[in-house]
Amino acid sequence: MIGRLLAGVGIGFGVMIAPVYIAEISPSIARGSLTSFPEIFVNLGILLGYISNYAFSGLPVNISWRIMLGVGLLPSVFIVFALLVIPESPRWLVMQNRLEEARRVLLKTNDTEREAAERLAEIQVAAGSANAEKYEAKALWPEIFNPTPAVRWMLITGCGIQYFQQITGIDATVYYSPTIFREAGIEGNTHLLAATVGFGFTKTIFILIAIFLIDKVGRKPLLYTSTIGMTFSLLSLSLTLTFLRDGPLGIVLAFLSVSANVAFFSVGIGPICWVLSSEIFPLRLRAQSSALGAVENRVSSGLVTMSFLTVSCLIMVGGTFFVFSLFSAISPVFIYACVPETKGKSLEEIEMTFQSVRESQGEVELGDAARLVQRQ
């Protein structure tokens, strides 16, 4: 139990810190792809967990679960050694007035010295503003809980996208996939585990596709594709489990619906949720605000997964996924109204855009961001 508790604390730190760190160290042109990497490795880990469940399912129960938990030690050891060589965030270094170290890091992450110098100048402007407002945790929380219009918009966007990522039931689909496939008519633990491995593989592949598209297509087109596709997939799964279960056609449609749902999730809102949460907040509030978003994500996930079986007993599994489809249908409206397109913009440009946002407009436009930064 203590080991599980410590693992949960470590995962909590990683969920919040990894996207923020990658966003702060990445060049603008590749920030979306690089910030999506934690999501791909999370899902790779889930896929390996499914595979290990399948591979060790034939061993005695008192041995198999110990081996499955022990295998997780290997990537943890790798991470410990990797942390010894990765550089510190240049934005954090500037906040600590360690400008020469920040410049060296930026030279490694930008193509030319000129680009590195421009990024350093932008970071210094943002850091100067943060220092002027006394960059202390005790001074920041009142600003978060009593925000200015710009910060309020950022919080609505960051926490809202985290909420919609989970309220559509993706974690319930992942955790209870054997229950879903059993409801569809698949029998036998081996067949259930094989079906689970298949949809886990689909989830991982489509996150790889998202990594290649996010900095080319942009965040919002992928979010629209993702949420609309999830809505139809969840509705299809709901109808299949309600009217066509326990037959060959129902099994095929249920597997295809689950696979389509995780595919649409993985190509859009899955990784992009963390990308947006790590890039929209100003430097002085980034750590605290991103942490709030991560808490929103985990609390929503916990509520959905803990209530899934209870709700399924009341309205059946098909009814539960119909509810998920309704939540998913609302998410494109939220994306249209609240989520900006941040492709190709520096973190400082995004911050300036929110500072000048016109709240009367339905969408947030970033067209004047570069000129606003230059005026600084």
Solvent accessible surface area in square Angstrom, and as a share of the most:
residue,aa,sasa,rsa
1,M,194,0.87
2,I,130,0.66
3,G,49,0.47
4,R,163,0.59
5,L,118,0.59
6,L,118,0.59
7,A,49,0.38
8,G,41,0.39
9,V,75,0.43
10,G,43,0.41
11,I,113,0.57
12,G,38,0.37
13,F,123,0.51
14,G,35,0.33
15,V,34,0.20
16,M,42,0.19
17,I,83,0.42
18,A,34,0.27
19,P,7,0.04
20,V,16,0.09
21,Y,45,0.17
22,I,35,0.18
23,A,0,0.00
24,E,14,0.06
25,I,25,0.13
26,S,12,0.08
27,P,36,0.22
28,S,22,0.14
29,I,139,0.70
30,A,32,0.25
31,R,3,0.01
32,G,0,0.00
33,S,20,0.13
34,L,69,0.34
35,T,1,0.01
36,S,0,0.00
37,F,78,0.32
38,P,32,0.20
39,E,19,0.08
40,I,10,0.05
41,F,122,0.51
42,V,83,0.48
43,N,3,0.02
44,L,66,0.33
45,G,41,0.39
46,I,56,0.28
47,L,13,0.06
48,L,100,0.50
49,G,29,0.28
50,Y,26,0.10
51,I,73,0.37
52,S,19,0.12
53,N,54,0.27
54,Y,97,0.37
55,A,66,0.51
56,F,48,0.20
57,S,66,0.42
58,G,76,0.73
59,L,72,0.36
60,P,77,0.48
61,V,123,0.71
62,N,92,0.47
63,I,78,0.40
64,S,12,0.08
65,W,114,0.40
66,R,135,0.49
67,I,63,0.32
68,M,55,0.24
69,L,97,0.49
70,G,43,0.41
71,V,67,0.39
72,G,40,0.39
73,L,116,0.58
74,L,127,0.63
75,P,76,0.48
76,S,55,0.36
77,V,69,0.39
78,F,147,0.61
79,I,97,0.49
80,V,89,0.51
81,F,131,0.55
82,A,32,0.24
83,L,108,0.54
84,L,137,0.68
85,V,122,0.70
86,I,80,0.41
87,P,52,0.32
88,E,76,0.34
89,S,5,0.03
90,P,0,0.00
91,R,9,0.03
92,W,101,0.36
93,L,3,0.01
94,V,5,0.03
95,M,14,0.06
96,Q,75,0.33
97,N,120,0.61
98,R,98,0.36
99,L,71,0.35
100,E,87,0.39
101,E,58,0.26
102,A,0,0.00
103,R,89,0.32
104,R,121,0.44
105,V,12,0.07
106,L,7,0.03
107,L,60,0.30
108,K,161,0.68
109,T,37,0.21
110,N,19,0.10
111,D,131,0.68
112,T,68,0.40
113,E,130,0.58
114,R,186,0.68
115,E,64,0.29
116,A,1,0.01
117,A,58,0.45
118,E,73,0.33
119,R,47,0.17
120,L,22,0.11
121,A,53,0.41
122,E,23,0.10
123,I,0,0.00
124,Q,73,0.32
125,V,71,0.41
126,A,11,0.08
127,A,3,0.02
128,G,39,0.38
129,S,48,0.31
130,A,1,0.01
131,N,67,0.34
132,A,84,0.65
133,E,81,0.36
134,K,142,0.60
135,Y,73,0.28
136,E,77,0.34
137,A,56,0.43
138,K,162,0.69
139,A,43,0.33
140,L,4,0.02
141,W,88,0.31
142,P,79,0.50
143,E,34,0.15
144,I,5,0.03
145,F,144,0.60
146,N,127,0.65
147,P,27,0.17
148,T,68,0.39
149,P,73,0.46
150,A,10,0.07
151,V,1,0.00
152,R,107,0.39
153,W,33,0.12
154,M,0,0.00
155,L,24,0.12
156,I,85,0.43
157,T,0,0.00
158,G,0,0.00
159,C,32,0.19
160,G,13,0.13
161,I,0,0.00
162,Q,0,0.00
163,Y,76,0.29
164,F,22,0.09
165,Q,4,0.02
166,Q,7,0.03
167,I,25,0.13
168,T,3,0.02
169,G,0,0.00
170,I,3,0.01
171,D,19,0.10
172,A,0,0.00
173,T,0,0.00
174,V,9,0.05
175,Y,117,0.44
176,Y,48,0.18
177,S,0,0.00
178,P,41,0.26
179,T,41,0.24
180,I,0,0.00
181,F,0,0.00
182,R,126,0.46
183,E,43,0.19
184,A,1,0.00
185,G,17,0.16
186,I,21,0.11
187,E,140,0.63
188,G,43,0.42
189,N,112,0.57
190,T,80,0.47
191,H,121,0.54
192,L,6,0.03
193,L,35,0.18
194,A,47,0.37
195,A,14,0.11
196,T,3,0.01
197,V,34,0.19
198,G,26,0.25
199,F,1,0.00
200,G,3,0.03
201,F,115,0.48
202,T,30,0.17
203,K,11,0.05
204,T,11,0.06
205,I,64,0.32
206,F,70,0.29
207,I,0,0.00
208,L,74,0.37
209,I,66,0.34
210,A,0,0.00
211,I,14,0.07
212,F,143,0.59
213,L,59,0.29
214,I,0,0.00
215,D,28,0.14
216,K,153,0.65
217,V,67,0.38
218,G,0,0.00
219,R,0,0.00
220,K,14,0.06
221,P,56,0.35
222,L,10,0.05
223,L,0,0.00
224,Y,61,0.23
225,T,70,0.41
226,S,0,0.00
227,T,2,0.01
228,I,82,0.42
229,G,8,0.08
230,M,2,0.01
231,T,23,0.14
232,F,137,0.57
233,S,8,0.05
234,L,0,0.00
235,L,60,0.30
236,S,44,0.28
237,L,1,0.00
238,S,5,0.03
239,L,88,0.44
240,T,4,0.02
241,L,3,0.02
242,T,49,0.28
243,F,147,0.61
244,L,75,0.37
245,R,104,0.38
246,D,109,0.56
247,G,20,0.19
248,P,116,0.73
249,L,109,0.54
250,G,1,0.01
251,I,52,0.26
252,V,81,0.46
253,L,58,0.29
254,A,0,0.00
255,F,63,0.26
256,L,100,0.50
257,S,7,0.04
258,V,0,0.00
259,S,14,0.09
260,A,34,0.26
261,N,1,0.01
262,V,0,0.00
263,A,10,0.08
264,F,70,0.29
265,F,4,0.02
266,S,0,0.00
267,V,15,0.09
268,G,0,0.00
269,I,2,0.01
270,G,0,0.00
271,P,0,0.00
272,I,0,0.00
273,C,0,0.00
274,W,29,0.10
275,V,0,0.00
276,L,0,0.00
277,S,6,0.04
278,S,1,0.01
279,E,1,0.00
280,I,1,0.00
281,F,2,0.01
282,P,0,0.00
283,L,11,0.05
284,R,19,0.07
285,L,1,0.00
286,R,4,0.01
287,A,45,0.35
288,Q,30,0.13
289,S,0,0.00
290,S,7,0.04
291,A,30,0.23
292,L,50,0.25
293,G,1,0.01
294,A,8,0.06
295,V,85,0.49
296,E,56,0.25
297,N,0,0.00
298,R,100,0.37
299,V,83,0.48
300,S,7,0.05
301,S,4,0.03
302,G,21,0.20
303,L,112,0.56
304,V,12,0.07
305,T,15,0.09
306,M,148,0.66
307,S,46,0.30
308,F,2,0.01
309,L,85,0.42
310,T,85,0.49
311,V,49,0.28
312,S,12,0.08
313,C,116,0.70
314,L,139,0.69
315,I,74,0.38
316,M,97,0.43
317,V,11,0.06
318,G,2,0.02
319,G,20,0.19
320,T,4,0.02
321,F,0,0.00
322,F,90,0.37
323,V,55,0.32
324,F,15,0.06
325,S,4,0.03
326,L,93,0.46
327,F,64,0.27
328,S,0,0.00
329,A,50,0.39
330,I,93,0.47
331,S,1,0.00
332,P,22,0.14
333,V,102,0.59
334,F,27,0.11
335,I,1,0.00
336,Y,114,0.43
337,A,36,0.28
338,C,25,0.15
339,V,0,0.00
340,P,0,0.00
341,E,49,0.22
342,T,0,0.00
343,K,75,0.32
344,G,45,0.43
345,K,52,0.22
346,S,4,0.02
347,L,2,0.01
348,E,10,0.05
349,E,23,0.10
350,I,0,0.00
351,E,18,0.08
352,M,41,0.18
353,T,7,0.04
354,F,0,0.00
355,Q,85,0.38
356,S,57,0.37
357,V,31,0.18
358,R,163,0.59
359,E,91,0.41
360,S,109,0.71
361,Q,73,0.32
362,G,39,0.37
363,E,55,0.25
364,V,7,0.04
365,E,114,0.51
366,L,13,0.07
367,G,62,0.59
368,D,68,0.35
369,A,2,0.02
370,A,39,0.30
371,R,123,0.45
372,L,33,0.17
373,V,21,0.12
374,Q,144,0.64
375,R,182,0.67
376,Q,118,0.53
